[in-house]
Amino acid sequence: MSPIERTPLNLPFSPFPKRVSPGAHSEYWKVEPVKVALSIKIDADVLDWFKSKGKGYQTRINAVLRETMLHSD
């Protein structure tokens, strides 16, 4: 096959997935992000305390916020 004839349409295998019409697979691609990036101001001593507990301080902050949320009115 010449280089001119070797277009993506002429290849036996395409690295690109076939497009599917909306339907069975459309719900699969509706993914909600679990985490959201944001900027927040926290007192330095509070942040230092969370960081002093080791790796995963953001997860611990999230856990405290979630616990507060679940036990509020």
N, CA, C and O atoms as a DFTB+ gen file, in Angstrom:
292 C
 N C O
     1  1       0.849      -1.165       0.000
     2  2       0.000       0.000       0.000
     3  2       0.896       1.230       0.000
     4  3       1.848       1.297       0.779
     5  1       0.618       2.180      -0.838
     6  2       1.432       3.386      -0.911
     7  2       1.090       4.315       0.257
     8  3       0.009       4.208       0.834
     9  1       2.010       5.231       0.610
    10  2       1.729       6.166       1.702
    11  2       0.476       7.007       1.461
    12  3      -0.209       7.389       2.410
    13  1       0.182       7.292       0.213
    14  2      -1.008       8.088      -0.099
    15  2      -2.273       7.285       0.194
    16  3      -3.261       7.830       0.686
    17  1      -2.237       5.984      -0.113
    18  2      -3.402       5.137       0.124
    19  2      -3.582       4.794       1.606
    20  3      -4.662       4.373       2.019
    21  1      -2.535       4.971       2.396
    22  2      -2.571       4.571       3.807
    23  2      -3.188       5.679       4.673
    24  3      -2.492       6.319       5.460
    25  1      -4.441       5.886       4.524
    26  2      -5.169       6.853       5.337
    27  2      -5.856       6.101       6.458
    28  3      -5.982       4.879       6.382
    29  1      -6.308       6.798       7.507
    30  2      -6.986       6.098       8.608
    31  2      -8.178       5.260       8.154
    32  3      -8.505       4.256       8.788
    33  1      -8.822       5.656       7.076
    34  2      -9.972       4.896       6.601
    35  2      -9.576       3.600       5.926
    36  3     -10.373       2.666       5.846
    37  1      -8.334       3.540       5.433
    38  2      -7.874       2.342       4.739
    39  2      -7.127       1.365       5.650
    40  3      -6.776       0.268       5.216
    41  1      -6.881       1.744       6.889
    42  2      -6.167       0.852       7.796
    43  2      -7.096      -0.252       8.291
    44  3      -8.277      -0.008       8.537
    45  1      -6.565      -1.465       8.439
    46  2      -7.398      -2.552       8.930
    47  2      -7.783      -2.347      10.401
    48  3      -8.816      -2.847      10.849
    49  1      -6.953      -1.613      11.148
    50  2      -7.245      -1.356      12.559
    51  2      -7.182       0.142      12.793
    52  3      -6.245       0.804      12.347
    53  1      -8.153       0.668      13.474
    54  2      -8.145       2.086      13.801
    55  2      -7.926       2.246      15.301
    56  3      -8.580       1.569      16.094
    57  1      -7.015       3.133      15.700
    58  2      -6.802       3.359      17.123
    59  2      -7.939       4.153      17.754
    60  3      -7.997       4.296      18.975
    61  1      -8.835       4.664      16.932
    62  2      -9.945       5.471      17.422
    63  2     -11.197       4.606      17.572
    64  3     -11.512       3.813      16.685
    65  1     -11.912       4.757      18.693
    66  2     -13.120       3.950      18.864
    67  2     -14.205       4.370      17.885
    68  3     -14.272       5.527      17.469
    69  1     -15.045       3.422      17.527
    70  2     -16.155       3.734      16.635
    71  2     -17.149       4.605      17.387
    72  3     -17.364       4.433      18.587
    73  1     -17.745       5.533      16.668
    74  2     -18.766       6.373      17.284
    75  2     -20.057       5.572      17.365
    76  3     -20.450       4.892      16.418
    77  1     -20.697       5.669      18.507
    78  2     -21.963       4.984      18.678
    79  2     -23.062       6.019      18.775
    80  3     -22.861       7.127      19.272
    81  1     -24.196       5.643      18.301
    82  2     -25.320       6.560      18.380
    83  2     -25.784       6.648      19.830
    84  3     -25.577       5.711      20.602
    85  1     -26.409       7.758      20.208
    86  2     -26.896       7.866      21.583
    87  2     -27.822       6.697      21.906
    88  3     -28.609       6.265      21.063
    89  1     -27.724       6.210      23.085
    90  2     -28.551       5.077      23.466
    91  2     -27.967       4.350      24.639
    92  3     -27.781       4.926      25.711
    93  1     -27.675       3.088      24.444
    94  2     -27.260       2.207      25.532
    95  2     -26.015       2.711      26.254
    96  3     -25.924       2.591      27.476
    97  1     -25.059       3.271      25.523
    98  2     -23.809       3.670      26.147
    99  2     -23.802       5.123      26.613
   100  3     -22.862       5.544      27.288
   101  1     -24.819       5.892      26.271
   102  2     -24.795       7.307      26.622
   103  2     -24.820       7.517      28.132
   104  3     -24.180       8.448      28.621
   105  1     -25.522       6.698      28.876
   106  2     -25.568       6.839      30.327
   107  2     -24.211       6.536      30.959
   108  3     -23.871       7.097      32.001
   109  1     -23.443       5.658      30.337
   110  2     -22.136       5.293      30.857
   111  2     -21.209       6.494      30.944
   112  3     -20.411       6.592      31.876
   113  1     -21.301       7.400      29.995
   114  2     -20.377       8.523      29.911
   115  2     -20.810       9.717      30.756
   116  3     -20.077      10.704      30.820
   117  1     -21.963       9.667      31.400
   118  2     -22.412      10.748      32.273
   119  2     -21.807      10.523      33.653
   120  3     -22.431       9.924      34.529
   121  1     -20.596      11.007      33.830
   122  2     -19.852      10.782      35.066
   123  2     -19.794      12.088      35.849
   124  3     -19.371      13.121      35.329
   125  1     -20.221      12.026      37.095
   126  2     -20.134      13.176      37.989
   127  2     -18.796      13.106      38.723
   128  3     -18.429      12.044      39.224
   129  1     -18.061      14.216      38.796
   130  2     -16.804      14.166      39.543
   131  2     -17.077      13.987      41.028
   132  3     -18.005      14.584      41.573
   133  1     -16.275      13.174      41.672
   134  2     -16.439      12.914      43.090
   135  2     -15.795      14.044      43.896
   136  3     -16.346      14.475      44.909
   137  1     -14.672      14.508      43.465
   138  2     -13.952      15.572      44.156
   139  2     -13.960      16.830      43.288
   140  3     -13.983      16.753      42.059
   141  1     -13.942      17.979      43.945
   142  2     -13.914      19.267      43.246
   143  2     -12.714      20.043      43.771
   144  3     -12.524      20.162      44.981
   145  1     -11.912      20.565      42.862
   146  2     -10.777      21.386      43.270
   147  2     -11.285      22.776      43.637
   148  3     -12.097      23.360      42.919
   149  1     -10.800      23.297      44.759
   150  2     -11.186      24.630      45.161
   151  2     -10.068      25.283      45.944
   152  3      -9.123      24.626      46.381
   153  1     -10.190      26.568      46.111
   154  2      -9.239      27.327      46.914
   155  2      -9.977      27.796      48.151
   156  3     -11.052      28.387      48.047
   157  1      -9.412      27.540      49.325
   158  2     -10.057      27.887      50.579
   159  2      -8.995      28.433      51.536
   160  3      -7.854      27.972      51.548
   161  1      -9.389      29.408      52.322
   162  2      -8.458      29.964      53.308
   163  2      -8.734      29.311      54.656
   164  3      -9.855      29.349      55.164
   165  1      -7.694      28.715      55.224
   166  2      -7.767      28.042      56.518
   167  2      -6.696      28.669      57.398
   168  3      -5.609      28.997      56.921
   169  1      -6.995      28.832      58.665
   170  2      -5.992      29.366      59.591
   171  2      -4.724      28.527      59.513
   172  3      -4.784      27.300      59.426
   173  1      -3.580      29.195      59.544
   174  2      -2.292      28.524      59.378
   175  2      -2.079      27.438      60.423
   176  3      -1.567      26.365      60.105
   177  1      -2.472      27.710      61.683
   178  2      -2.246      26.715      62.722
   179  2      -3.121      25.478      62.531
   180  3      -2.716      24.368      62.875
   181  1      -4.318      25.670      61.984
   182  2      -5.197      24.536      61.703
   183  2      -4.589      23.678      60.596
   184  3      -4.527      22.455      60.719
   185  1      -4.142      24.315      59.521
   186  2      -3.520      23.585      58.419
   187  2      -2.254      22.872      58.893
   188  3      -2.017      21.719      58.533
   189  1      -1.442      23.559      59.699
   190  2      -0.220      22.931      60.227
   191  2      -0.552      21.678      61.041
   192  3       0.150      20.671      60.946
   193  1      -1.627      21.739      61.843
   194  2      -2.014      20.594      62.645
   195  2      -2.390      19.408      61.759
   196  3      -1.949      18.284      61.999
   197  1      -3.215      19.664      60.722
   198  2      -3.595      18.573      59.807
   199  2      -2.365      18.007      59.110
   200  3      -2.228      16.790      58.984
   201  1      -1.469      18.884      58.657
   202  2      -0.265      18.423      57.961
   203  2       0.669      17.661      58.897
   204  3       1.380      16.755      58.463
   205  1       0.669      18.026      60.180
   206  2       1.574      17.361      61.131
   207  2       1.195      15.893      61.346
   208  3       2.008      15.109      61.836
   209  1      -0.014      15.526      60.987
   210  2      -0.477      14.147      61.155
   211  2       0.005      13.243      60.021
   212  3      -0.234      12.035      60.039
   213  1       0.687      13.836      59.028
   214  2       1.256      13.042      57.941
   215  2       0.503      13.171      56.636
   216  3      -0.380      14.013      56.468
   217  1       0.885      12.313      55.732
   218  2       0.311      12.308      54.387
   219  2      -1.201      12.096      54.457
   220  3      -1.698      11.324      55.277
   221  1      -1.917      12.796      53.581
   222  2      -3.364      12.638      53.525
   223  2      -4.128      13.705      54.292
   224  3      -5.280      13.498      54.671
   225  1      -3.488      14.843      54.519
   226  2      -4.156      15.880      55.302
   227  2      -5.415      16.406      54.628
   228  3      -6.374      16.762      55.312
   229  1      -5.430      16.462      53.301
   230  2      -6.630      16.934      52.600
   231  2      -7.789      15.959      52.802
   232  3      -8.936      16.378      52.960
   233  1      -7.493      14.676      52.797
   234  2      -8.517      13.663      53.043
   235  2      -9.064      13.797      54.457
   236  3     -10.268      13.663      54.673
   237  1      -8.183      14.061      55.426
   238  2      -8.638      14.242      56.805
   239  2      -9.498      15.490      56.953
   240  3     -10.505      15.465      57.660
   241  1      -9.113      16.585      56.293
   242  2      -9.930      17.799      56.329
   243  2     -11.302      17.502      55.747
   244  3     -12.318      17.928      56.297
   245  1     -11.337      16.777      54.643
   246  2     -12.614      16.422      54.016
   247  2     -13.464      15.568      54.963
   248  3     -14.680      15.746      55.034
   249  1     -12.836      14.654      55.680
   250  2     -13.568      13.784      56.609
   251  2     -14.195      14.601      57.740
   252  3     -15.332      14.341      58.136
   253  1     -13.461      15.583      58.259
   254  2     -13.996      16.440      59.317
   255  2     -15.172      17.253      58.790
   256  3     -16.196      17.375      59.462
   257  1     -15.029      17.804      57.599
   258  2     -16.114      18.577      56.997
   259  2     -17.340      17.695      56.756
   260  3     -18.466      18.125      57.007
   261  1     -17.136      16.473      56.276
   262  2     -18.247      15.556      56.022
   263  2     -18.964      15.184      57.321
   264  3     -20.194      15.162      57.381
   265  1     -18.188      14.897      58.341
   266  2     -18.779      14.554      59.638
   267  2     -19.634      15.694      60.161
   268  3     -20.735      15.470      60.664
   269  1     -19.129      16.922      60.045
   270  2     -19.894      18.095      60.454
   271  2     -21.175      18.230      59.631
   272  3     -22.244      18.515      60.171
   273  1     -21.056      18.026      58.338
   274  2     -22.215      18.115      57.450
   275  2     -23.280      17.088      57.830
   276  3     -24.465      17.418      57.886
   277  1     -22.870      15.851      58.090
   278  2     -23.809      14.780      58.372
   279  2     -24.493      14.948      59.725
   280  3     -25.596      14.441      59.927
   281  1     -23.858      15.646      60.641
   282  2     -24.437      15.806      61.974
   283  2     -25.015      17.202      62.217
   284  3     -25.281      17.576      63.359
   285  1     -25.206      17.959      61.158
   286  2     -25.812      19.281      61.319
   287  2     -27.302      19.182      60.996
   288  3     -27.787      18.154      60.523
   289  1     -27.997      20.253      61.259
   290  2     -29.465      20.260      61.032
   291  2     -29.771      19.931      59.614
   292  3     -30.939      19.887      59.229
